[in-house]
Amino acid sequence: MYRRYTVHRDGDLLVEELDADGKPLDPEPVPSEDRLPVEVVLLAPDTVDGQSQLLDLLELALEMETTPEGEKQAVKRDGRPQPGLYKGGKRS
């Protein structure tokens, strides 16, 4: 699934299907100056699992962008070294 979502200055949501290169297959007849300077481009497999994962990602992004800094929970990092990183001069 390749889609671009933009908003027209009058408030209409514009949805365009994109090819693999990111070009609209059937472009909306709206010049770029009539669009708000914000867009979301979605790239996901066009399957039920892909759509589900995409919705999870969008929910997480929305939560991240709308939660005030003081209410965000600190992410606890796993103390184990990442594969391929050096620890004490030796490859882990």
LOKEMAR-477017 format. One record per residue: residue number from 0; residue in one letter; x, y, z of N, C-alpha, C in turn. Coordinates in nm, 4 decimals, m for minus. Layout:
<nodes>
{node NUM, A, {X, Y, Z}, {X, Y, Z}, {X, Y, Z}},
...
</nodes>
This chain:
<nodes>
{node 0, M, {0.0853, m0.1158, 0.0000}, {0.0000, 0.0000, 0.0000}, {0.0902, 0.1225, 0.0000}},
{node 1, Y, {0.0775, 0.2018, m0.1012}, {0.1519, 0.3267, m0.1124}, {0.0477, 0.4374, m0.1270}},
{node 2, R, {0.0368, 0.5229, m0.0261}, {m0.0608, 0.6308, m0.0293}, {m0.0002, 0.7584, 0.0262}},
{node 3, R, {m0.0493, 0.8706, m0.0258}, {m0.0109, 1.0003, 0.0272}, {m0.1386, 1.0715, 0.0692}},
{node 4, Y, {m0.1367, 1.1229, 0.1912}, {m0.2491, 1.1994, 0.2449}, {m0.2039, 1.3437, 0.2631}},
{node 5, T, {m0.2787, 1.4359, 0.2057}, {m0.2539, 1.5782, 0.2266}, {m0.3889, 1.6446, 0.2541}},
{node 6, V, {m0.3835, 1.7684, 0.2985}, {m0.5060, 1.8414, 0.3290}, {m0.5135, 1.9645, 0.2395}},
{node 7, H, {m0.6287, 1.9811, 0.1748}, {m0.6546, 2.0990, 0.0924}, {m0.6790, 2.2171, 0.1851}},
{node 8, R, {m0.6481, 2.3358, 0.1408}, {m0.6663, 2.4557, 0.2233}, {m0.8109, 2.4739, 0.2699}},
{node 9, D, {m0.9083, 2.4168, 0.1978}, {m1.0482, 2.4288, 0.2412}, {m1.0866, 2.3199, 0.3415}},
{node 10, G, {m0.9899, 2.2326, 0.3772}, {m1.0140, 2.1308, 0.4793}, {m1.0392, 1.9919, 0.4260}},
{node 11, D, {m1.0516, 1.9749, 0.2949}, {m1.0749, 1.8420, 0.2377}, {m0.9492, 1.7560, 0.2482}},
{node 12, L, {m0.9682, 1.6286, 0.2775}, {m0.8575, 1.5331, 0.2806}, {m0.8343, 1.4826, 0.1390}},
{node 13, L, {m0.7106, 1.4871, 0.0939}, {m0.6741, 1.4379, m0.0381}, {m0.5967, 1.3085, m0.0212}},
{node 14, V, {m0.6402, 1.2024, m0.0885}, {m0.5748, 1.0719, m0.0800}, {m0.5333, 1.0316, m0.2209}},
{node 15, E, {m0.4046, 0.9998, m0.2365}, {m0.3533, 0.9586, m0.3667}, {m0.2819, 0.8249, m0.3536}},
{node 16, E, {m0.3136, 0.7323, m0.4404}, {m0.2408, 0.6061, m0.4494}, {m0.1104, 0.6344, m0.5223}},
{node 17, L, {0.0008, 0.5788, m0.4721}, {0.1321, 0.6031, m0.5311}, {0.1880, 0.4759, m0.5917}},
{node 18, D, {0.2757, 0.4914, m0.6907}, {0.3469, 0.3755, m0.7428}, {0.4693, 0.3504, m0.6538}},
{node 19, A, {0.5480, 0.2506, m0.6872}, {0.6632, 0.2143, m0.6042}, {0.7679, 0.3258, m0.5973}},
{node 20, D, {0.7661, 0.4181, m0.6924}, {0.8603, 0.5305, m0.6928}, {0.8060, 0.6524, m0.6209}},
{node 21, G, {0.6838, 0.6437, m0.5668}, {0.6253, 0.7549, m0.4944}, {0.5514, 0.8550, m0.5813}},
{node 22, K, {0.5273, 0.8208, m0.7072}, {0.4536, 0.9088, m0.7981}, {0.3054, 0.8726, m0.7939}},
{node 23, P, {0.2159, 0.9728, m0.7902}, {0.0720, 0.9445, m0.7880}, {0.0268, 0.8707, m0.9132}},
{node 24, L, {m0.0547, 0.7661, m0.8951}, {m0.1089, 0.6920, m1.0084}, {m0.2185, 0.7732, m1.0773}},
{node 25, D, {m0.3029, 0.8351, m0.9980}, {m0.4115, 0.9186, m1.0491}, {m0.4118, 1.0459, m0.9651}},
{node 26, P, {m0.3251, 1.1433, m0.9999}, {m0.3069, 1.2612, m0.9144}, {m0.4359, 1.3411, m0.8942}},
{node 27, E, {m0.4503, 1.3941, m0.7739}, {m0.5605, 1.4850, m0.7453}, {m0.5354, 1.6136, m0.8252}},
{node 28, P, {m0.6411, 1.6710, m0.8845}, {m0.6226, 1.7927, m0.9641}, {m0.6138, 1.9180, m0.8772}},
{node 29, V, {m0.5236, 1.9135, m0.7783}, {m0.5081, 2.0245, m0.6844}, {m0.3621, 2.0685, m0.6879}},
{node 30, P, {m0.3364, 2.1937, m0.7237}, {m0.1970, 2.2391, m0.7261}, {m0.1362, 2.2407, m0.5862}},
{node 31, S, {m0.0048, 2.2263, m0.5796}, {0.0630, 2.2165, m0.4502}, {0.0406, 2.3407, m0.3644}},
{node 32, E, {0.0228, 2.4570, m0.4255}, {0.0017, 2.5785, m0.3457}, {m0.1347, 2.5806, m0.2769}},
{node 33, D, {m0.2280, 2.4933, m0.3185}, {m0.3588, 2.4838, m0.2538}, {m0.3624, 2.3765, m0.1451}},
{node 34, R, {m0.2479, 2.3114, m0.1231}, {m0.2390, 2.2078, m0.0200}, {m0.1663, 2.2647, 0.1015}},
{node 35, L, {m0.2038, 2.2182, 0.2191}, {m0.1297, 2.2572, 0.3386}, {0.0089, 2.1939, 0.3317}},
{node 36, P, {0.1093, 2.2549, 0.3941}, {0.2468, 2.2047, 0.3810}, {0.2763, 2.0846, 0.4707}},
{node 37, V, {0.1793, 1.9970, 0.4861}, {0.1964, 1.8761, 0.5671}, {0.1413, 1.7593, 0.4873}},
{node 38, E, {0.2162, 1.6498, 0.4847}, {0.1659, 1.5302, 0.4180}, {0.2139, 1.4075, 0.4921}},
{node 39, V, {0.1400, 1.2995, 0.4756}, {0.1784, 1.1704, 0.5327}, {0.1845, 1.0724, 0.4165}},
{node 40, V, {0.2975, 1.0045, 0.4036}, {0.3134, 0.9031, 0.2997}, {0.3231, 0.7690, 0.3700}},
{node 41, L, {0.2367, 0.6750, 0.3300}, {0.2323, 0.5443, 0.3920}, {0.2880, 0.4396, 0.2979}},
{node 42, L, {0.3771, 0.3584, 0.3494}, {0.4330, 0.2468, 0.2744}, {0.4151, 0.1220, 0.3585}},
{node 43, A, {0.3307, 0.0316, 0.3135}, {0.3054, m0.0909, 0.3892}, {0.2567, m0.1982, 0.2930}},
{node 44, P, {0.2802, m0.3245, 0.3269}, {0.2243, m0.4308, 0.2440}, {0.0717, m0.4185, 0.2407}},
{node 45, D, {0.0133, m0.4447, 0.1262}, {m0.1315, m0.4334, 0.1112}, {m0.1979, m0.5642, 0.1546}},
{node 46, T, {m0.1771, m0.5969, 0.2829}, {m0.2353, m0.7175, 0.3424}, {m0.3038, m0.6776, 0.4721}},
{node 47, V, {m0.3806, m0.7693, 0.5280}, {m0.4463, m0.7423, 0.6555}, {m0.3418, m0.7176, 0.7639}},
{node 48, D, {m0.2351, m0.7986, 0.7671}, {m0.1284, m0.7788, 0.8657}, {m0.0583, m0.6452, 0.8448}},
{node 49, G, {m0.0304, m0.6096, 0.7201}, {0.0347, m0.4830, 0.6911}, {m0.0497, m0.3651, 0.7353}},
{node 50, Q, {m0.1802, m0.3721, 0.7111}, {m0.2692, m0.2638, 0.7525}, {m0.2774, m0.2563, 0.9042}},
{node 51, S, {m0.2798, m0.3701, 0.9704}, {m0.2846, m0.3727, 1.1166}, {m0.1572, m0.3119, 1.1763}},
{node 52, Q, {m0.0430, m0.3499, 1.1221}, {0.0844, m0.2953, 1.1700}, {0.0920, m0.1454, 1.1437}},
{node 53, L, {0.0383, m0.1028, 1.0305}, {0.0373, 0.0387, 0.9974}, {m0.0496, 0.1173, 1.0954}},
{node 54, L, {m0.1652, 0.0642, 1.1300}, {m0.2514, 0.1308, 1.2276}, {m0.1839, 0.1379, 1.3637}},
{node 55, D, {m0.1142, 0.0314, 1.4039}, {m0.0390, 0.0337, 1.5296}, {0.0651, 0.1454, 1.5271}},
{node 56, L, {0.1364, 0.1568, 1.4154}, {0.2390, 0.2597, 1.4019}, {0.1777, 0.3992, 1.4105}},
{node 57, L, {0.0665, 0.4209, 1.3425}, {0.0014, 0.5519, 1.3458}, {m0.0499, 0.5852, 1.4858}},
{node 58, E, {m0.1033, 0.4856, 1.5572}, {m0.1491, 0.5092, 1.6947}, {m0.0328, 0.5477, 1.7854}},
{node 59, L, {0.0807, 0.4778, 1.7711}, {0.1981, 0.5103, 1.8513}, {0.2490, 0.6507, 1.8193}},
{node 60, A, {0.2519, 0.6859, 1.6903}, {0.2973, 0.8195, 1.6515}, {0.2037, 0.9268, 1.7067}},
{node 61, L, {0.0740, 0.9024, 1.7001}, {m0.0224, 0.9985, 1.7538}, {m0.0032, 1.0149, 1.9034}},
{node 62, E, {0.0136, 0.9039, 1.9742}, {0.0357, 0.9095, 2.1191}, {0.1637, 0.9862, 2.1510}},
{node 63, M, {0.2687, 0.9591, 2.0741}, {0.3963, 1.0256, 2.0973}, {0.3839, 1.1765, 2.0757}},
{node 64, E, {0.3122, 1.2169, 1.9731}, {0.3022, 1.3591, 1.9391}, {0.2028, 1.4348, 2.0264}},
{node 65, T, {0.1086, 1.3649, 2.0898}, {0.0063, 1.4352, 2.1679}, {0.0247, 1.4242, 2.3183}},
{node 66, T, {0.1187, 1.3420, 2.3641}, {0.1438, 1.3279, 2.5071}, {0.2412, 1.4364, 2.5520}},
{node 67, P, {0.2025, 1.5163, 2.6513}, {0.2943, 1.6193, 2.7021}, {0.4237, 1.5569, 2.7551}},
{node 68, E, {0.5335, 1.6294, 2.7430}, {0.6653, 1.5789, 2.7854}, {0.6652, 1.5269, 2.9285}},
{node 69, G, {0.5992, 1.5962, 3.0198}, {0.5983, 1.5563, 3.1605}, {0.5253, 1.4257, 3.1879}},
{node 70, E, {0.4410, 1.3830, 3.0944}, {0.3632, 1.2604, 3.1132}, {0.4220, 1.1411, 3.0405}},
{node 71, K, {0.5251, 1.1632, 2.9597}, {0.5854, 1.0525, 2.8855}, {0.6636, 0.9635, 2.9799}},
{node 72, Q, {0.6524, 0.8342, 2.9601}, {0.7253, 0.7376, 3.0410}, {0.8629, 0.7157, 2.9795}},
{node 73, A, {0.9627, 0.7078, 3.0647}, {1.0983, 0.6811, 3.0166}, {1.1058, 0.5389, 2.9623}},
{node 74, V, {1.1720, 0.5228, 2.8490}, {1.1898, 0.3908, 2.7901}, {1.3083, 0.3251, 2.8568}},
{node 75, K, {1.2876, 0.2059, 2.9119}, {1.3968, 0.1333, 2.9769}, {1.4707, 0.0537, 2.8712}},
{node 76, R, {1.6010, 0.0767, 2.8643}, {1.6836, 0.0056, 2.7675}, {1.7297, m0.1270, 2.8245}},
{node 77, D, {1.7388, m0.2232, 2.7400}, {1.7933, m0.3530, 2.7744}, {1.9438, m0.3342, 2.7941}},
{node 78, G, {1.9986, m0.3800, 2.9057}, {2.1387, m0.3591, 2.9370}, {2.2349, m0.4420, 2.8551}},
{node 79, R, {2.1830, m0.5387, 2.7810}, {2.2717, m0.6236, 2.7006}, {2.3245, m0.5460, 2.5810}},
{node 80, P, {2.4500, m0.5711, 2.5426}, {2.5046, m0.5027, 2.4251}, {2.4325, m0.5484, 2.2992}},
{node 81, Q, {2.4245, m0.4573, 2.2029}, {2.3635, m0.4905, 2.0752}, {2.4587, m0.5801, 1.9973}},
{node 82, P, {2.4077, m0.6726, 1.9162}, {2.4942, m0.7593, 1.8354}, {2.5853, m0.6748, 1.7469}},
{node 83, G, {2.7104, m0.7151, 1.7412}, {2.8060, m0.6475, 1.6554}, {2.8750, m0.5289, 1.7204}},
{node 84, L, {2.8380, m0.4936, 1.8408}, {2.9041, m0.3829, 1.9086}, {3.0183, m0.4345, 1.9944}},
{node 85, Y, {3.1159, m0.3513, 2.0145}, {3.2304, m0.3895, 2.0942}, {3.2079, m0.3546, 2.2393}},
{node 86, K, {3.2487, m0.4424, 2.3255}, {3.2403, m0.4170, 2.4696}, {3.3719, m0.4654, 2.5286}},
{node 87, G, {3.4465, m0.3751, 2.5848}, {3.5756, m0.4114, 2.6443}, {3.6766, m0.4557, 2.5404}},
{node 88, G, {3.6646, m0.4052, 2.4160}, {3.7622, m0.4380, 2.3125}, {3.7361, m0.5702, 2.2420}},
{node 89, K, {3.6314, m0.6418, 2.2838}, {3.6010, m0.7699, 2.2187}, {3.4654, m0.7604, 2.1500}},
{node 90, R, {3.4551, m0.8292, 2.0410}, {3.3280, m0.8319, 1.9679}, {3.2306, m0.9197, 2.0439}},
{node 91, S, {3.1118, m0.8683, 2.0671}, {3.0120, m0.9453, 2.1429}, {2.9349, m1.0373, 2.0513}},
</nodes>
